[in-house]
Amino acid sequence: MKQDKILSMLGLAQRAGKIKSGNFTVEQSVKGGKSQLVVIAGDTSEASKKNLRDMCSYYEVDCVEYSAKESLGHALGKEFRSVLSVEDAGFAKKIKTLLEGDIKGGSATDGKDQ
């Protein structure tokens, strides 16, 4: 249920033009100071995950691991996506809130972040 909400939010952000996906484009987004949140697919290689996490840490961008390449790509209306960048603070905040609720295993944060 939660996963559907997060993927739906990513799809909405994509349609609003606030998502960049793919390694090179995400790197440009982070280094250019536009990225608010980086989402890495869980089935991305460990070396790629480390490089992305290190870059996000250096540029002080929040970075989370979520879902699988196929699910992330599907949410964006594309094929596989191993990494994406959310370039809107509002979408990034909502996605982080949903992720925190997902990690806690409860729904205490649903609809109460406004």
ROSETOR-476141 format. One line per 3 residues: their letters; for each residue x, y, z of N, C-alpha, C, O. Coordinates in nm, 2 decimals. Example, Ala and Ser with C-alpha at 12.3 -4.5 7.8 and 13.67 -1.06 7.14 Angstrom:
// ROSETOR-476141
AS> 1.32:-0.57:0.78:1.23:-0.45:0.78:1.32:-0.33:0.78:1.42:-0.33:0.85 ~ 1.28:-0.22:0.71:1.37:-0.11:0.71:1.29:0.00:0.79:1.34:0.11:0.80
END
This chain:
// ROSETOR-476141
MKQ> 0.08:-0.12:0.00:0.00:0.00:0.00:0.09:0.13:0.00:0.07:0.22:-0.08 ~ 0.18:0.13:0.09:0.27:0.25:0.10:0.35:0.26:-0.03:0.37:0.37:-0.08 ~ 0.40:0.15:-0.07:0.49:0.15:-0.19:0.41:0.21:-0.31:0.46:0.29:-0.39
DKI> 0.28:0.18:-0.32:0.20:0.23:-0.43:0.19:0.39:-0.41:0.20:0.46:-0.52 ~ 0.18:0.44:-0.29:0.17:0.58:-0.27:0.30:0.65:-0.31:0.30:0.76:-0.37 ~ 0.41:0.59:-0.28:0.54:0.65:-0.31:0.56:0.65:-0.46:0.60:0.75:-0.52
LSM> 0.54:0.54:-0.52:0.55:0.53:-0.67:0.45:0.62:-0.74:0.49:0.68:-0.84 ~ 0.33:0.63:-0.69:0.24:0.73:-0.74:0.29:0.87:-0.73:0.27:0.95:-0.83 ~ 0.35:0.90:-0.62:0.40:1.04:-0.60:0.52:1.06:-0.70:0.53:1.17:-0.75
LGL> 0.60:0.96:-0.72:0.71:0.98:-0.82:0.65:1.00:-0.96:0.70:1.08:-1.03 ~ 0.55:0.93:-0.99:0.48:0.94:-1.12:0.42:1.08:-1.14:0.43:1.14:-1.24 ~ 0.36:1.13:-1.03:0.31:1.27:-1.04:0.42:1.37:-1.05:0.40:1.47:-1.13
AQR> 0.53:1.35:-0.98:0.64:1.45:-1.00:0.70:1.44:-1.14:0.74:1.54:-1.19 ~ 0.70:1.32:-1.20:0.75:1.30:-1.33:0.66:1.38:-1.43:0.71:1.45:-1.52 ~ 0.53:1.37:-1.42:0.44:1.44:-1.50:0.45:1.59:-1.49:0.42:1.67:-1.58
AGK> 0.49:1.63:-1.37:0.51:1.78:-1.34:0.64:1.83:-1.39:0.67:1.95:-1.38 ~ 0.72:1.73:-1.44:0.86:1.77:-1.49:0.96:1.80:-1.38:1.06:1.87:-1.40 ~ 0.94:1.73:-1.27:1.03:1.76:-1.15:1.12:1.64:-1.12:1.18:1.63:-1.02
IKS> 1.13:1.54:-1.22:1.21:1.42:-1.20:1.32:1.42:-1.31:1.29:1.44:-1.43 ~ 1.44:1.39:-1.27:1.55:1.36:-1.37:1.59:1.21:-1.34:1.60:1.18:-1.22 ~ 1.60:1.13:-1.44:1.64:0.99:-1.42:1.76:0.95:-1.51:1.78:1.01:-1.61
GNF> 1.83:0.85:-1.46:1.95:0.80:-1.53:2.07:0.86:-1.46:2.07:0.97:-1.41 ~ 2.18:0.78:-1.46:2.30:0.82:-1.39:2.35:0.96:-1.42:2.38:1.04:-1.34 ~ 2.37:0.98:-1.55:2.44:1.11:-1.59:2.35:1.23:-1.56:2.40:1.33:-1.51
TVE> 2.22:1.22:-1.59:2.13:1.33:-1.56:2.11:1.36:-1.41:2.11:1.47:-1.37 ~ 2.11:1.25:-1.33:2.10:1.27:-1.19:2.23:1.33:-1.14:2.22:1.42:-1.05 ~ 2.34:1.29:-1.19:2.47:1.35:-1.15:2.47:1.50:-1.18:2.51:1.58:-1.09
QSV> 2.42:1.54:-1.29:2.41:1.68:-1.33:2.32:1.76:-1.24:2.34:1.87:-1.20 ~ 2.20:1.69:-1.20:2.11:1.75:-1.11:2.16:1.78:-0.97:2.14:1.89:-0.91 ~ 2.23:1.68:-0.92:2.29:1.69:-0.79:2.40:1.80:-0.79:2.40:1.89:-0.70
KGG> 2.50:1.79:-0.88:2.61:1.88:-0.89:2.56:2.02:-0.92:2.63:2.12:-0.88 ~ 2.45:2.03:-0.99:2.40:2.17:-1.02:2.31:2.23:-0.91:2.27:2.34:-0.93 ~ 2.30:2.16:-0.80:2.23:2.21:-0.69:2.07:2.21:-0.70:2.00:2.27:-0.63
KSQ> 2.02:2.13:-0.80:1.88:2.13:-0.82:1.81:2.01:-0.75:1.69:2.02:-0.72 ~ 1.89:1.91:-0.72:1.83:1.79:-0.66:1.79:1.81:-0.52:1.87:1.86:-0.44 ~ 1.67:1.77:-0.48:1.62:1.77:-0.34:1.62:1.64:-0.28:1.63:1.62:-0.15
LVV> 1.62:1.53:-0.36:1.62:1.39:-0.31:1.66:1.30:-0.42:1.62:1.32:-0.54 ~ 1.75:1.21:-0.39:1.79:1.10:-0.49:1.74:0.97:-0.44:1.75:0.93:-0.32 ~ 1.67:0.90:-0.53:1.62:0.77:-0.50:1.69:0.66:-0.59:1.70:0.67:-0.71
IAG> 1.75:0.56:-0.52:1.83:0.46:-0.59:1.75:0.33:-0.57:1.70:0.29:-0.47 ~ 1.74:0.26:-0.68:1.67:0.13:-0.68:1.75:0.03:-0.60:1.87:0.03:-0.60 ~ 1.68:-0.06:-0.52:1.75:-0.15:-0.44:1.83:-0.26:-0.51:1.93:-0.31:-0.46
DTS> 1.79:-0.28:-0.64:1.87:-0.38:-0.72:1.98:-0.32:-0.81:2.02:-0.39:-0.90 ~ 2.02:-0.20:-0.78:2.13:-0.14:-0.84:2.26:-0.20:-0.79:2.26:-0.24:-0.67 ~ 2.36:-0.21:-0.87:2.49:-0.27:-0.82:2.54:-0.19:-0.70:2.52:-0.07:-0.69
EAS> 2.61:-0.27:-0.61:2.67:-0.21:-0.49:2.76:-0.09:-0.52:2.77:0.01:-0.45 ~ 2.84:-0.11:-0.63:2.94:-0.01:-0.67:2.87:0.12:-0.71:2.91:0.23:-0.67 ~ 2.76:0.11:-0.79:2.69:0.23:-0.83:2.62:0.29:-0.71:2.62:0.42:-0.70
KKN> 2.56:0.21:-0.62:2.50:0.27:-0.50:2.60:0.35:-0.42:2.57:0.46:-0.37 ~ 2.72:0.29:-0.40:2.82:0.36:-0.32:2.86:0.49:-0.39:2.87:0.59:-0.32 ~ 2.88:0.49:-0.52:2.92:0.61:-0.59:2.81:0.72:-0.57:2.84:0.84:-0.55
LRD> 2.69:0.68:-0.59:2.57:0.77:-0.58:2.56:0.83:-0.43:2.54:0.95:-0.41 ~ 2.57:0.74:-0.34:2.56:0.78:-0.20:2.68:0.88:-0.16:2.65:0.98:-0.09 ~ 2.80:0.85:-0.21:2.91:0.93:-0.18:2.89:1.07:-0.24:2.92:1.17:-0.18
MCS> 2.84:1.07:-0.37:2.82:1.20:-0.43:2.71:1.28:-0.36:2.72:1.40:-0.33 ~ 2.60:1.21:-0.32:2.49:1.28:-0.24:2.54:1.33:-0.11:2.51:1.44:-0.07 ~ 2.63:1.26:-0.04:2.68:1.30:0.08:2.77:1.42:0.07:2.76:1.52:0.14
YYE> 2.85:1.42:-0.04:2.94:1.54:-0.06:2.86:1.66:-0.09:2.90:1.77:-0.05 ~ 2.76:1.65:-0.17:2.68:1.77:-0.21:2.56:1.79:-0.12:2.47:1.88:-0.14 ~ 2.55:1.72:-0.01:2.45:1.73:0.10:2.31:1.72:0.04:2.22:1.81:0.07
VDC> 2.28:1.62:-0.03:2.15:1.59:-0.09:2.10:1.46:-0.02:2.18:1.36:-0.02 ~ 1.98:1.46:0.02:1.92:1.33:0.08:1.92:1.22:-0.02:1.89:1.25:-0.14 ~ 1.95:1.10:0.02:1.96:0.99:-0.07:1.89:0.87:0.00:1.92:0.84:0.11
VEY> 1.80:0.80:-0.07:1.73:0.69:-0.02:1.74:0.57:-0.12:1.75:0.59:-0.24 ~ 1.73:0.45:-0.07:1.72:0.33:-0.15:1.58:0.28:-0.14:1.52:0.27:-0.03 ~ 1.52:0.26:-0.26:1.38:0.22:-0.26:1.34:0.14:-0.38:1.38:0.17:-0.49
SAK> 1.26:0.04:-0.36:1.20:-0.04:-0.47:1.30:-0.10:-0.56:1.42:-0.13:-0.52 ~ 1.26:-0.13:-0.68:1.34:-0.20:-0.78:1.35:-0.12:-0.91:1.26:-0.03:-0.93 ~ 1.45:-0.14:-0.99:1.46:-0.07:-1.12:1.34:-0.07:-1.20:1.30:0.03:-1.26
ESL> 1.28:-0.19:-1.21:1.16:-0.20:-1.30:1.04:-0.12:-1.24:0.97:-0.05:-1.32 ~ 1.02:-0.12:-1.11:0.91:-0.04:-1.05:0.93:0.11:-1.06:0.84:0.18:-1.09 ~ 1.06:0.15:-1.04:1.09:0.29:-1.05:1.06:0.34:-1.20:1.00:0.44:-1.22
GHA> 1.11:0.26:-1.29:1.09:0.29:-1.43:0.95:0.30:-1.47:0.90:0.39:-1.54 ~ 0.87:0.20:-1.42:0.73:0.19:-1.45:0.66:0.32:-1.40:0.57:0.37:-1.46 ~ 0.69:0.36:-1.28:0.63:0.48:-1.21:0.65:0.60:-1.30:0.57:0.69:-1.30
LGK> 0.77:0.61:-1.37:0.80:0.72:-1.45:0.76:0.71:-1.59:0.78:0.80:-1.67 ~ 0.69:0.60:-1.62:0.65:0.58:-1.76:0.76:0.54:-1.85:0.75:0.57:-1.97 ~ 0.87:0.48:-1.80:0.98:0.44:-1.88:1.01:0.29:-1.85:0.94:0.23:-1.78
EFR> 1.12:0.24:-1.91:1.16:0.11:-1.88:1.23:0.10:-1.74:1.16:0.13:-1.64 ~ 1.35:0.06:-1.73:1.42:0.05:-1.61:1.49:0.18:-1.57:1.54:0.25:-1.65 ~ 1.48:0.21:-1.44:1.55:0.33:-1.39:1.62:0.29:-1.26:1.55:0.25:-1.16
SVL> 1.75:0.30:-1.26:1.82:0.26:-1.13:1.84:0.38:-1.04:1.86:0.36:-0.92 ~ 1.83:0.50:-1.09:1.84:0.62:-1.00:1.76:0.73:-1.06:1.74:0.75:-1.18 ~ 1.70:0.81:-0.97:1.63:0.93:-1.01:1.65:1.04:-0.91:1.68:1.02:-0.79
SVE> 1.63:1.16:-0.96:1.64:1.28:-0.87:1.51:1.36:-0.87:1.45:1.38:-0.98 ~ 1.46:1.40:-0.75:1.34:1.48:-0.74:1.39:1.62:-0.72:1.47:1.65:-0.63 ~ 1.35:1.71:-0.82:1.40:1.85:-0.82:1.30:1.95:-0.76:1.30:2.07:-0.79
DAG> 1.20:1.90:-0.68:1.10:1.99:-0.62:1.10:1.96:-0.47:1.08:1.85:-0.43 ~ 1.11:2.07:-0.39:1.11:2.05:-0.25:0.98:1.99:-0.19:0.99:1.91:-0.10 ~ 0.87:2.03:-0.25:0.74:1.98:-0.20:0.73:1.83:-0.22:0.69:1.75:-0.13
FAK> 0.76:1.79:-0.35:0.75:1.64:-0.38:0.85:1.57:-0.29:0.82:1.46:-0.24 ~ 0.97:1.62:-0.28:1.08:1.55:-0.20:1.03:1.53:-0.06:1.05:1.42:0.00 ~ 0.97:1.64:0.00:0.93:1.63:0.14:0.82:1.52:0.16:0.82:1.44:0.25
KIK> 0.72:1.52:0.07:0.61:1.43:0.07:0.66:1.28:0.06:0.62:1.19:0.13 ~ 0.75:1.26:-0.03:0.81:1.13:-0.06:0.89:1.08:0.07:0.88:0.97:0.11 ~ 0.97:1.17:0.13:1.04:1.14:0.25:0.95:1.10:0.36:0.97:1.01:0.44
TLL> 0.84:1.18:0.38:0.74:1.15:0.48:0.68:1.01:0.46:0.66:0.94:0.55 ~ 0.64:0.98:0.33:0.59:0.85:0.30:0.69:0.74:0.33:0.65:0.63:0.39 ~ 0.81:0.76:0.30:0.92:0.66:0.32:0.94:0.64:0.47:0.96:0.53:0.52
EGD> 0.94:0.75:0.55:0.95:0.73:0.70:0.84:0.65:0.76:0.86:0.57:0.84 ~ 0.72:0.68:0.71:0.60:0.60:0.75:0.62:0.45:0.71:0.58:0.36:0.79 ~ 0.67:0.43:0.59:0.70:0.29:0.54:0.80:0.22:0.63:0.78:0.10:0.66
IKG> 0.90:0.29:0.67:1.01:0.23:0.76:0.95:0.20:0.89:0.98:0.09:0.95 ~ 0.87:0.29:0.95:0.82:0.27:1.08:0.71:0.16:1.08:0.68:0.10:1.19 ~ 0.66:0.13:0.96:0.56:0.02:0.95:0.42:0.07:0.99:0.33:-0.02:1.00
GSA> 0.40:0.19:1.02:0.27:0.24:1.05:0.22:0.35:0.96:0.29:0.38:0.86 ~ 0.10:0.40:0.99:0.05:0.50:0.90:0.02:0.63:0.97:-0.06:0.71:0.94 ~ 0.10:0.65:1.08:0.08:0.77:1.16:0.11:0.90:1.09:0.05:1.00:1.12
TDG> 0.19:0.90:0.98:0.23:1.02:0.91:0.13:1.05:0.80:0.14:1.15:0.74 ~ 0.04:0.95:0.76:-0.04:0.97:0.65:-0.13:1.09:0.66:-0.21:1.10:0.75 ~ -0.11:1.19:0.57:-0.20:1.30:0.57:-0.18:1.41:0.68:-0.25:1.50:0.68
KDQ> -0.08:1.39:0.76:-0.06:1.48:0.87:0.07:1.56:0.86:0.11:1.62:0.96 ~ 0.13:1.56:0.74:0.25:1.63:0.72:0.23:1.78:0.68:0.33:1.85:0.66 ~ 0.11:1.82:0.66:0.08:1.95:0.62:0.06:2.05:0.73:0.03:2.17:0.71
END
